[in-house]
Amino acid sequence: MLKIVKTDSNNPDFIDLVKHLDSYLKITDGNEHDFYNQYNHIDILKHIAIAYLDDKPVACGAFKLYNEKCIEIKRMYAKPEVRGHGAAAILLKTLEDWANELGHNYAILETGKRQVEAVKFYKKCGYAVIPNYGQYQGMKNSICYKKEFV
């Protein structure tokens, strides 16, 4: 049974899942890893969601305030064995709904073009490609997305 828990960045399951994510990104980001990694500190994140399958943590995600109307999705990760089974989509929807309840109108995010599964996932979840924003401007590996909440 899938269960979603809202928490904060001190949660040990979140910290462990992020370690798996960072190991994966170190490989896919290659020599650009240090650039991307500087924008992924978890201690500033206050809105975390973790997906548990049979009481085992299998996916995580977070958001942070980008501006008064917008949040930025951060630290999305699903363990390889649960990818394609819907846990990450439910988790992302939980984050979007949570942000909307707090008065935010849309979400943005960045992922790497080499993270093919992530690119497909965000398109499937209704995210549209936008010009690279902020620190990702000029980064050829970055692809940025936006989704308005209905």
C-alpha positions as CSV (number, residue, x, y, z in Angstrom):
1,M,0.0,0.0,0.0
2,L,1.3,3.5,-0.9
3,K,1.3,6.2,1.7
4,I,2.5,9.8,1.3
5,V,3.9,11.6,4.4
6,K,4.5,15.4,4.5
7,T,7.5,16.2,6.6
8,D,10.6,18.4,6.6
9,S,14.2,18.1,5.5
10,N,15.3,16.6,8.9
11,N,13.5,13.4,8.1
12,P,16.1,10.5,8.0
13,D,14.2,8.7,5.2
14,F,14.3,11.9,3.1
15,I,18.0,12.3,3.8
16,D,18.7,8.7,2.7
17,L,16.7,9.0,-0.5
18,V,18.5,12.2,-1.4
19,K,21.8,10.4,-1.0
20,H,20.6,7.9,-3.6
21,L,19.5,10.8,-5.8
22,D,22.9,12.5,-5.5
23,S,24.7,9.3,-6.4
24,Y,22.6,9.0,-9.6
25,L,23.0,12.7,-10.5
26,K,26.8,12.6,-10.0
27,I,26.9,10.1,-12.9
28,T,24.3,11.8,-15.2
29,D,25.6,15.3,-14.6
30,G,29.2,14.4,-15.2
31,N,31.6,17.3,-15.0
32,E,28.6,19.7,-14.4
33,H,27.7,18.0,-11.1
34,D,29.4,20.5,-8.8
35,F,27.5,23.4,-10.6
36,Y,24.1,21.8,-10.1
37,N,24.8,20.4,-6.6
38,Q,25.4,23.9,-5.2
39,Y,21.6,24.6,-5.7
40,N,20.4,21.4,-4.0
41,H,21.1,21.9,-0.3
42,I,18.2,20.3,1.6
43,D,18.6,22.3,4.8
44,I,16.6,25.2,3.3
45,L,13.7,22.9,2.3
46,K,10.6,23.1,4.5
47,H,8.0,21.2,2.4
48,I,9.0,17.6,1.8
49,A,6.8,14.6,0.8
50,I,7.9,11.0,1.0
51,A,6.2,8.0,-0.6
52,Y,6.2,4.8,1.4
53,L,5.4,1.4,-0.2
54,D,4.6,-1.2,2.4
55,D,6.2,1.1,5.0
56,K,9.5,1.4,3.0
57,P,10.5,4.8,1.7
58,V,10.6,4.6,-2.1
59,A,10.3,8.2,-3.4
60,C,10.7,11.8,-2.3
61,G,10.2,15.4,-3.5
62,A,10.1,18.9,-2.1
63,F,9.3,22.4,-3.0
64,K,10.6,25.8,-2.1
65,L,9.2,29.3,-2.6
66,Y,10.4,30.8,-5.8
67,N,8.2,33.9,-5.6
68,E,4.8,34.8,-4.0
69,K,2.9,32.9,-6.8
70,C,5.4,30.2,-7.7
71,I,7.2,27.3,-6.1
72,E,10.1,25.4,-7.4
73,I,10.0,21.6,-7.3
74,K,13.3,20.1,-5.9
75,R,14.8,16.8,-5.0
76,M,12.4,14.5,-6.9
77,Y,13.6,11.0,-6.7
78,A,12.0,7.5,-7.1
79,K,14.0,4.3,-6.5
80,P,14.5,2.4,-9.7
81,E,12.4,-0.5,-8.7
82,V,9.2,1.7,-8.3
83,R,9.6,3.9,-11.4
84,G,6.8,3.7,-13.8
85,H,4.3,2.5,-11.2
86,G,2.7,5.8,-10.2
87,A,4.3,6.6,-6.9
88,A,6.3,9.6,-8.2
89,A,3.2,11.0,-10.0
90,I,1.1,10.7,-6.8
91,L,4.0,12.3,-4.8
92,L,4.3,15.2,-7.3
93,K,0.6,15.8,-7.2
94,T,0.7,15.9,-3.4
95,L,3.4,18.6,-3.6
96,E,1.4,20.6,-6.2
97,D,-1.8,20.4,-4.1
98,W,0.1,21.4,-1.0
99,A,1.6,24.4,-2.7
100,N,-1.8,25.4,-4.1
101,E,-3.4,25.2,-0.6
102,L,-0.7,27.6,0.5
103,G,-1.8,30.1,-2.1
104,H,0.8,29.4,-4.9
105,N,-0.5,29.3,-8.5
106,Y,2.2,27.4,-10.4
107,A,5.4,25.3,-10.2
108,I,8.6,25.5,-12.0
109,L,11.5,23.0,-12.1
110,E,14.7,22.1,-13.7
111,T,16.0,18.7,-14.8
112,G,18.9,17.5,-16.9
113,K,18.4,16.5,-20.5
114,R,20.4,13.4,-19.8
115,Q,17.8,12.3,-17.2
116,V,15.6,10.9,-19.9
117,E,13.1,9.3,-17.5
118,A,12.6,12.6,-15.7
119,V,12.0,14.5,-18.9
120,K,9.3,11.9,-19.9
121,F,7.8,12.0,-16.4
122,Y,7.4,15.8,-16.2
123,K,5.8,15.9,-19.7
124,K,3.4,13.1,-18.7
125,C,2.5,15.1,-15.5
126,G,1.5,18.1,-17.5
127,Y,4.6,20.3,-17.3
128,A,5.5,22.5,-20.3
129,V,9.0,23.4,-21.4
130,I,9.9,27.0,-20.6
131,P,13.1,29.0,-21.2
132,N,15.8,28.2,-18.7
133,Y,15.4,30.4,-15.6
134,G,17.7,31.8,-13.0
135,Q,21.0,30.0,-12.6
136,Y,20.1,27.5,-15.3
137,Q,20.2,30.1,-18.1
138,G,22.9,29.1,-20.5
139,M,23.2,25.6,-19.1
140,K,22.9,23.3,-22.2
141,N,22.1,20.2,-20.1
142,S,19.2,21.9,-18.3
143,I,15.6,21.8,-19.3
144,C,13.1,23.8,-17.4
145,Y,9.4,23.3,-17.0
146,K,6.3,25.1,-15.7
147,K,2.8,23.9,-14.6
148,E,-0.1,26.1,-13.6
149,F,-2.3,24.7,-10.9
150,V,-6.0,24.3,-12.0
